[in-house]
Amino acid sequence: MPIADYEVLDPRFARLFNTDAHVEKLFTGCMWAEGPAYFAAGRYLIWSDIPNNRMLRYDETDGQVSVFRQPSGNSNGNTVDRQGRLVSCEHSGRRVSRTEFDGTLTTIADRYKGKRLNSPNDVVVKSDGSIWFTDPTYGIDTDYEGDKAESEIGSSQVYRVDPSSGDVEAVVTDMVQPNGLAFSLDETKLYVVDTGRTHGAQNPAHMRVFDVKANNKLSGGRVFADATAGHFDGFRLDERGRIWTSAGDGIHCYDPDGTLIGKVKVPEVTANCVFGGIKRNTLYIAGTTSLYRVRLMVNGAKTY
């Protein structure tokens, strides 16, 4: 049932939004908007404009948008670590970096077994301080989102960086193009998107879920959901464990049981989203050329 900016596919979705709260466009002018990360202490949002090789900053207090960093290493996914620092995936940098409090950049990972990474895409920080990221080939396939190059590793994998040693370990090795990823609220499950469909109709466009053991080893990997419009990309969880994921026609909301219960309709293909605002009930959405937001009746999961 379509309701203005929403589509209810299951009665459970109807209580998650207010029909008077519409999707707002906050900024336009990007080539491919991605990777929103919200900083609660400063009430601002950082996001990536990959082909324009820049990161933008939206100030929630006055609505102003400014350039945060350019060049940005063709940054893609961003997150905030447990200390409140920006962690970014860089396509042309072919690394995962951290922005320190003094503005300097620290390389978290740029190689696996001595070989350069492909083009890190999305990243999440676990409560134990380990950093998990995906490494598809989008940033080296062409010069559009990075620098064209051959893969040194020869495959696209999901990695974990040990917080003590800095060692990089491959934790998922059977995906075509691993993309967005996030932990369940209790961190016993890891959800990972595979956007392999971009590299052939025979490839997947789905989200898988893995069981996370106490030693950070993964098992399982069943398909949690198949994309019904375009493909999934980046996503976030709310405080009840529902998944809000980007898709070809907006943001799709999945119940933890795997049911697609509804959609937030956006007029562009979306790439990612993040919860923000003082109460974490504002969903910021990176659509192809623009940044959007919508106020929901739910709160995002607190991750730090």
GUTI-768433 format. One line per field, with one value per residue (C-alpha): residue number from 1; residue in three letters; x, y, z. Coordinates in Angstrom, 3 decimals, padded with zeros to 6 digits. Example, Ala and Ser with C-alpha at 12.3 -4.5 7.8 and 13.67 -1.06 7.14 Angstrom:
REM GUTI-768433
seq = [1|2] $
type = [ALA|SER] $
u = [012.300|013.670] $
v = [-004.500|-001.060] $
w = [007.800|007.140] $
END
This chain:
REM GUTI-768433
seq = [1|2|3|4|5|6|7|8|9|10|11|12|13|14|15|16|17|18|19|20|21|22|23|24|25|26|27|28|29|30|31|32|33|34|35|36|37|38|39|40|41|42|43|44|45|46|47|48|49|50|51|52|53|54|55|56|57|58|59|60|61|62|63|64|65|66|67|68|69|70|71|72|73|74|75|76|77|78|79|80|81|82|83|84|85|86|87|88|89|90|91|92|93|94|95|96|97|98|99|100|101|102|103|104|105|106|107|108|109|110|111|112|113|114|115|116|117|118|119|120|121|122|123|124|125|126|127|128|129|130|131|132|133|134|135|136|137|138|139|140|141|142|143|144|145|146|147|148|149|150|151|152|153|154|155|156|157|158|159|160|161|162|163|164|165|166|167|168|169|170|171|172|173|174|175|176|177|178|179|180|181|182|183|184|185|186|187|188|189|190|191|192|193|194|195|196|197|198|199|200|201|202|203|204|205|206|207|208|209|210|211|212|213|214|215|216|217|218|219|220|221|222|223|224|225|226|227|228|229|230|231|232|233|234|235|236|237|238|239|240|241|242|243|244|245|246|247|248|249|250|251|252|253|254|255|256|257|258|259|260|261|262|263|264|265|266|267|268|269|270|271|272|273|274|275|276|277|278|279|280|281|282|283|284|285|286|287|288|289|290|291|292|293|294|295|296|297|298|299|300|301|302|303|304] $
type = [MET|PRO|ILE|ALA|ASP|TYR|GLU|VAL|LEU|ASP|PRO|ARG|PHE|ALA|ARG|LEU|PHE|ASN|THR|ASP|ALA|HIS|VAL|GLU|LYS|LEU|PHE|THR|GLY|CYS|MET|TRP|ALA|GLU|GLY|PRO|ALA|TYR|PHE|ALA|ALA|GLY|ARG|TYR|LEU|ILE|TRP|SER|ASP|ILE|PRO|ASN|ASN|ARG|MET|LEU|ARG|TYR|ASP|GLU|THR|ASP|GLY|GLN|VAL|SER|VAL|PHE|ARG|GLN|PRO|SER|GLY|ASN|SER|ASN|GLY|ASN|THR|VAL|ASP|ARG|GLN|GLY|ARG|LEU|VAL|SER|CYS|GLU|HIS|SER|GLY|ARG|ARG|VAL|SER|ARG|THR|GLU|PHE|ASP|GLY|THR|LEU|THR|THR|ILE|ALA|ASP|ARG|TYR|LYS|GLY|LYS|ARG|LEU|ASN|SER|PRO|ASN|ASP|VAL|VAL|VAL|LYS|SER|ASP|GLY|SER|ILE|TRP|PHE|THR|ASP|PRO|THR|TYR|GLY|ILE|ASP|THR|ASP|TYR|GLU|GLY|ASP|LYS|ALA|GLU|SER|GLU|ILE|GLY|SER|SER|GLN|VAL|TYR|ARG|VAL|ASP|PRO|SER|SER|GLY|ASP|VAL|GLU|ALA|VAL|VAL|THR|ASP|MET|VAL|GLN|PRO|ASN|GLY|LEU|ALA|PHE|SER|LEU|ASP|GLU|THR|LYS|LEU|TYR|VAL|VAL|ASP|THR|GLY|ARG|THR|HIS|GLY|ALA|GLN|ASN|PRO|ALA|HIS|MET|ARG|VAL|PHE|ASP|VAL|LYS|ALA|ASN|ASN|LYS|LEU|SER|GLY|GLY|ARG|VAL|PHE|ALA|ASP|ALA|THR|ALA|GLY|HIS|PHE|ASP|GLY|PHE|ARG|LEU|ASP|GLU|ARG|GLY|ARG|ILE|TRP|THR|SER|ALA|GLY|ASP|GLY|ILE|HIS|CYS|TYR|ASP|PRO|ASP|GLY|THR|LEU|ILE|GLY|LYS|VAL|LYS|VAL|PRO|GLU|VAL|THR|ALA|ASN|CYS|VAL|PHE|GLY|GLY|ILE|LYS|ARG|ASN|THR|LEU|TYR|ILE|ALA|GLY|THR|THR|SER|LEU|TYR|ARG|VAL|ARG|LEU|MET|VAL|ASN|GLY|ALA|LYS|THR|TYR] $
u = [000.000|001.678|001.406|003.152|006.825|006.289|005.145|003.689|004.220|003.544|001.453|004.577|005.954|002.957|003.967|007.530|006.760|004.476|002.624|003.284|007.061|008.267|011.582|013.527|016.344|019.106|021.780|022.343|025.297|027.051|027.988|027.630|026.781|027.852|029.023|027.153|028.557|026.970|028.920|026.597|028.940|029.064|025.651|027.089|027.227|030.163|029.524|031.419|031.023|033.177|033.753|034.313|037.006|035.643|033.932|031.151|029.948|026.329|025.813|022.567|022.379|022.167|021.752|025.058|027.067|030.816|033.711|035.250|038.160|039.303|040.964|039.596|041.224|037.874|036.436|033.383|032.051|032.608|031.890|032.660|034.800|034.297|036.472|034.488|037.017|036.181|037.132|036.985|037.334|039.374|039.147|042.159|044.029|043.238|043.169|041.118|042.145|041.342|041.124|042.745|041.501|044.256|043.215|046.081|045.381|046.441|046.439|044.544|044.954|046.212|047.573|046.704|049.588|051.809|049.451|047.576|043.879|041.405|039.353|037.871|034.160|032.408|033.541|032.240|033.930|033.104|032.907|036.253|037.899|038.384|037.691|035.786|035.634|034.686|037.024|035.326|036.864|034.665|037.478|039.915|037.492|037.604|038.858|035.342|035.467|039.209|042.236|041.929|044.209|044.429|043.601|046.751|044.818|042.693|039.486|037.095|036.852|035.730|038.517|039.024|041.780|042.988|042.913|046.113|048.407|046.950|046.982|044.542|042.554|040.198|036.943|034.636|036.189|033.241|031.562|031.667|031.543|031.134|029.676|027.720|028.097|026.852|026.633|023.462|022.793|024.460|027.241|026.492|025.630|027.311|025.211|027.076|025.726|026.983|026.463|028.002|025.051|026.885|029.420|027.012|023.340|024.252|025.761|023.997|022.225|021.497|022.366|023.865|024.084|026.948|027.199|030.026|031.817|033.543|036.932|035.590|035.472|032.421|030.163|026.965|026.426|022.865|021.007|019.055|017.254|017.304|017.092|013.721|014.719|018.212|020.619|021.385|024.394|025.042|022.642|022.094|020.100|017.611|017.462|015.072|017.367|015.438|017.611|017.240|019.055|019.625|018.028|017.078|013.879|014.695|015.341|013.957|013.150|013.567|012.350|014.999|013.042|013.954|010.586|010.583|008.011|008.151|010.006|010.949|010.537|013.374|013.402|016.934|018.848|020.162|023.608|023.650|021.999|022.690|020.657|021.387|019.823|019.734|017.524|018.909|015.476|016.499|017.468|020.000|020.053|022.735|020.927|022.809|023.235|021.774|021.585|018.113|016.622|013.393|012.262|011.053|009.165|012.096|015.615|018.811|021.010|023.648|027.041|029.447] $
v = [000.000|003.265|006.201|009.261|008.620|005.124|001.706|-000.658|-004.306|-005.696|-004.204|-004.108|-001.265|001.033|001.996|002.922|006.229|009.253|010.025|013.740|013.204|013.469|012.678|015.956|016.743|018.508|018.854|017.959|018.135|014.828|012.297|009.247|009.971|007.280|006.463|008.762|008.798|010.781|012.531|013.062|015.331|017.915|017.192|016.851|014.277|013.331|011.605|010.695|011.906|009.206|010.315|013.923|012.655|014.602|014.242|016.629|017.808|018.618|020.721|019.660|022.853|025.312|023.192|024.303|021.989|022.363|020.348|018.277|016.818|016.998|014.946|012.147|009.108|008.576|007.639|005.389|003.919|005.701|004.913|006.246|004.161|003.707|006.755|009.005|009.010|008.817|005.534|005.573|003.238|004.789|003.572|005.291|005.094|001.350|001.447|001.823|005.005|006.713|010.449|011.284|014.038|016.353|015.783|013.505|010.250|006.811|003.784|000.924|-001.570|-001.368|-004.852|-008.495|-010.981|-008.333|-007.547|-004.277|-004.329|-003.853|-000.839|-001.005|-000.257|-000.324|-000.659|-001.339|-001.330|-004.085|-003.401|-005.160|-002.556|-004.840|-003.250|-005.246|-004.129|-005.279|-005.112|-005.415|-004.131|-001.110|001.388|-000.375|-001.537|001.886|005.409|006.597|005.796|005.458|004.401|001.570|-001.322|-005.087|-006.845|-008.037|-010.349|-011.832|-012.005|-009.837|-010.629|-009.435|-008.698|-008.221|-006.063|-007.181|-004.199|-005.247|-006.526|-004.783|-008.122|-008.387|-011.624|-012.725|-013.788|-014.224|-015.483|-016.770|-013.558|-011.964|-008.295|-007.915|-004.521|-003.165|-004.884|-004.532|-006.527|-007.532|-005.698|-008.399|-008.877|-012.599|-012.144|-010.319|-009.213|-008.718|-007.594|-009.153|-006.880|-009.313|-008.718|-005.576|-007.922|-010.349|-011.279|-014.719|-013.244|-012.509|-009.365|-010.360|-010.040|-012.932|-013.494|-015.201|-016.451|-014.781|-017.035|-015.874|-016.014|-013.831|-016.767|-016.871|-019.758|-020.166|-017.510|-018.216|-015.756|-013.393|-011.493|-011.053|-007.510|-006.836|-003.528|-003.064|-004.288|-003.618|-001.513|000.120|-000.343|000.259|-001.358|000.259|-000.440|-003.364|-005.069|-004.151|-003.586|-000.382|-000.961|000.991|-000.327|000.769|002.567|003.858|002.338|-001.136|-002.155|-005.806|-007.364|-009.522|-012.569|-011.646|-010.221|-007.102|-005.066|-001.693|000.958|004.598|005.895|008.046|009.558|008.318|005.059|004.981|003.801|004.055|005.470|006.222|007.152|010.542|013.445|014.084|011.032|008.905|008.906|010.807|008.596|010.273|008.792|009.011|009.005|009.112|012.900|014.054|013.806|013.175|012.739|011.566|011.591|008.165|006.719|004.445|005.025|003.798|001.326|002.953|001.771|003.712] $
w = [000.000|-001.107|001.326|-000.131|000.626|002.003|000.842|003.431|002.528|005.996|008.836|011.013|008.895|009.360|012.912|011.949|010.236|010.403|007.169|007.717|007.711|004.123|002.477|002.190|-000.225|001.709|-000.981|-004.621|-006.991|-006.318|-008.984|-006.714|-003.088|-000.629|002.860|005.297|008.843|011.661|014.436|017.375|019.369|016.593|015.069|011.588|008.827|006.592|003.292|000.119|-003.458|-005.024|-008.653|-007.550|-005.162|-002.215|001.133|002.118|005.510|006.415|009.551|011.196|013.260|010.351|007.198|005.675|003.414|002.952|001.546|004.320|002.305|-001.317|-002.635|-000.516|-002.063|-003.818|-000.443|-000.336|002.909|006.218|009.831|013.300|015.643|019.379|020.103|017.752|014.898|011.198|009.504|005.694|002.729|-000.089|-003.674|-005.227|-001.938|-001.931|001.820|004.974|006.780|010.065|010.578|013.901|016.199|014.925|011.298|010.302|008.458|009.658|007.337|008.960|006.115|002.538|001.870|002.352|002.367|000.825|-002.072|-002.486|-001.676|-004.527|-003.426|000.089|-000.070|003.305|006.900|010.399|013.810|016.281|020.021|020.563|018.335|015.334|011.954|009.325|005.688|002.217|-000.781|-004.192|-007.432|-008.206|-007.605|-009.933|-012.641|-014.351|-013.710|-012.801|-009.058|-008.619|-010.654|-013.160|-012.304|-012.172|-008.928|-007.194|-004.895|-007.683|-005.669|-003.666|000.025|003.451|005.921|009.646|011.089|014.523|016.911|018.716|015.997|012.942|011.104|008.200|007.968|005.192|006.859|003.823|000.591|-001.477|-002.651|-006.095|-005.025|-001.243|-000.415|002.589|005.949|009.539|012.755|014.525|017.783|019.902|017.326|016.998|013.319|010.450|007.483|004.179|000.802|-002.437|-005.469|-007.948|-010.278|-011.479|-013.063|-014.742|-014.674|-013.341|-010.191|-006.890|-005.727|-002.166|001.504|003.436|007.186|009.003|012.569|014.515|016.985|020.159|018.405|015.536|013.142|010.866|009.934|007.929|005.313|004.220|002.018|004.272|001.478|-002.291|-003.637|-005.274|-006.913|-008.292|-005.642|-002.013|-001.032|002.345|005.277|008.982|011.796|014.136|017.877|017.344|014.850|011.724|008.661|006.630|003.362|000.182|-003.008|-006.503|-005.479|-002.019|001.394|002.087|005.643|006.665|009.879|011.621|010.416|006.807|005.751|003.580|005.506|003.750|001.800|002.127|-001.413|-002.775|-006.305|-007.009|-006.688|-003.134|-002.078|001.698|004.811|008.459|011.524|013.075|014.902|018.643|019.194|016.311|014.669|011.527|008.593|006.303|002.809|000.123|-003.234|-006.519|-006.785|-003.482|000.286|001.739|005.194|006.765|010.401|011.509|014.464|015.325|016.617|015.089|016.925|019.095|017.855|020.044] $
END
